[in-house]
Amino acid sequence: MMSSTLVETVSINCEDFNDSFLTCGTCLCTYDAQERTPKLLPCSHTVCRNCLDRIIAAQTLDTGSFRCPICREAIHIPQGGVSAFPPSFIVNQLLDLMAQQRRDVVPKCSVHGQQELLFCETCDLVFCLQCVDGGHSGRGASEHTVIPFAIAIKRMSEILLYKAHLCIKNLNAAYEAVSDELRQLEISADKTLDAINKSFKDVVAVIDRRRQDCLLWVRKIREEKKNILKEQLDLIQAEKDKVQVECDGLQYQVEVRNITKKISDLNEKLDTTSTLSEPRENSFLHYEYKHNDALREVAKAISNFGNIRVSTTFPALTTAEAKRATAHLRCSVRIITTDYHGNLRTNGGDPVFVDIRNEKGDLVDSKVKDNDDGTYDVLYLPSKPGKLKMTANIFGRPIKNSPLSIEVSEHIDPVWRFGSRGTGQEQLNQPVRIAAGAEGDVVYVLDTGNSRIVVLGRDGSVLRHLGPAGVEQQSATGLSVMSSGQLVVINWRSKMVSVLSPEDGSLVRSFTTPGFVEPIDVAVNSRGEVVVADSGAKKIFKFDTSGNLVTTFGSHGDKDGQFKVISGLCVGKNDEILVADHRIQIFTKDGKYSRKLVDPGSGSYGGIAVDSAGNVLATKTEKSSKSDRNSGAGPSSSSSSSSSSAKEKGSGGGGGSSGGGRSFVHVFHSNGKLLYSIDSHSDRLRRPSGLAVLTDYRIVVADLGNNCVKKFYYK
């Protein structure tokens, strides 16, 4: 009896499975009818013939079996070897099905007509197995990724569809954006039309008010004239009634004397009635509107009334350039607008919206300044160093490089520097004090080592030199400017206060007092009174405008109102007197102690100044050792050492060598709180002494250790 086998058939659609069914699970290569023939193992797994040959050849012991590379089951090797394993019927059927489905899609090799094309993703090369070079087979094959060309086409099709989907997505977004802009255009146009109608209603209202004023004017004039004429009519009627009454009784008069008198009275009436015959007011009223240029001016004004502002700015091409940003200083970002064709715009008026935030997301106050030339400056004041993020929109759309990252530095560096050690025209030797003219256009530098005053312009250029009057013997230590422009200098060696001409440095007058011991600084208040700080006497002296001593205050000590080594002096708001040693004490204009400023750091102050807002600025050097603080405490008997000591005292009360600790310019609020410090990081200060405040938040500092003058912005 013959056995029968029931074969279950399944209808297969090539779209119901993917290409992984047709690749070897070991080498991941696609099955074919040659070396990659699919072989069915007893464990029911399918492996290509090439992999089986390689697995059996790799065995070191001839055991007659090997393990399935998929399930690791031991497989007996038949006598015929690998070729004796039966082919995988289902895989071959699938290959035939796929070949049938792809015959019209995948081209054959033009040289080897029966070979399907392959694709190397590494080399971007199409080939078949018979025309492949050595690089795609053998040892070099591992460096190449080779897939059937049909799969490559499928992948490329998927990439093509993905890219097409992205393009459609972008186009949809663009369509929506343009459509939204069209909607916004309609809204903007409606708002503009409403604004035009409202504005011209305002114009019509103005004209109507003028019309009503003219009408009211005419009515008022008419009433005034009418009242005058009515009063005249009433007077005429009254006189007429009087004459009528008198005439009514004449027919009964027989007395000649009475008749004669009546006639005389009527003669007088005749004279009166002649004056009443002329109207006391006229009826003339005439409206004029061409008597001047008013109509033409109105027409001109109406023709210029209103303006429709448009813009060609293209936000996607508009850029922002951030300038150097420093904490506590006013900073800016320049926005440069461009049209759709890449041309720079030359006028402003765009609705620029800017948002600046710090790393915590807190909003930083900013202001957009329209330069009316196609550029906009975003002004802001960072309160601390760190990173800021600025977003900028025009017409509600972001500009090209928005958001913009801004790095805020903590270091405040000088704007310019003048001088180096020497005696030349543009050199300095021990610059100890500095003062500025009323407008800040001129800076006076007390160049003590050269016994002169160097006059600098706004840009740091040398204008002239003054001296040696008042600054002789290398011992001038204090400098100030009077409201008249004259210079006041204190000389510790001569103990004289000298008033000099700012033009040629000639001596105007001088004065002193027997109480001077080591005067080291000078200041002038709003009344022209001269205030001198004496470090040797530990006192402050105040003189009137004639040089007469008015008062003194202070003594040696560390209590309030006492001084140790005085290093600086200035006059602040309301003529308050500020004195610096290891702290800053503030006195009233009459010398009464008011308060003090103390910062947590150590060291000695040098120069001090007060700006128009009441902020106090002071130079300070942290000392590296106690001996540094004591050097130059007093004058020596020898002239050379006295000169050196004077320069030391003038630089900040004997404050150490130029190689001492760190130096700063401290900025205090008017309430005494330390706001921040200027460290001059790129060009460090070395024993800064005097300083002067200029306009627009600028200061100039005499850097004694570097024998130069530096200019800074401090806000």
Secondary structure, DSSP 8 states (H G I E B T S, - for coil): -------------GGGS-GGGGB-TTT--B--SSTT-EEE-TTS-EEEHHHHHHHHHT-SS--SEEE-TTT--EEE--TTGGGGS-B-HHHHHHHHHHHHHHTTTS-B-SSSTTSB-EEETTTTEEE-SSS--GGGSGGGGGGS-EEEHHHHHHHHHHHHHHHHHHHHHHHHHHHHHHHHHHHHHHHHHHHHHHHHHHHHHHHHHHHHHHHHHHHHHHHHHHHHHHHHHHHHHHHHHHHHHHHHHHHHTGGG---HHHHHHHHHHHHHHHHHHHHHTS-SS-------SSSSSHHHHHHHHHHHS-------B-GGG-EEEE--EETTS-EEEEEE-BBTTS-B-------EEEEEE-TT--EE-EEEEE-SSSEEEEEE--SSSEEEEEEEEETTEE-TT-SEEEEEES----SEEE--BSSSTT-BS-EEEEEE-TTSS-EEEEEGGGTEEEEE-TTS-EEEEE-STTTGGG-EEEEEE-TTS-EEEEETTTTEEEEE-TTT--EEEEE--TT-SSEEEEEE-TTS-EEEEETTTTEEEEE-TTS-EEEEE--BSSSTT-BSS--EEEE-GGG-EEEESSSEEEE-TTS-EEEEE--SS-SEEEEEEE-TTS-EEEEEE--SSHHHHHTT-S--SSHHHHHHHHHHHHTTSS---TTSS-EEEEEE-TTS-EEEEE--TTS--SSEEEEEEETTTEEEEEEGGGTEEEEEE--
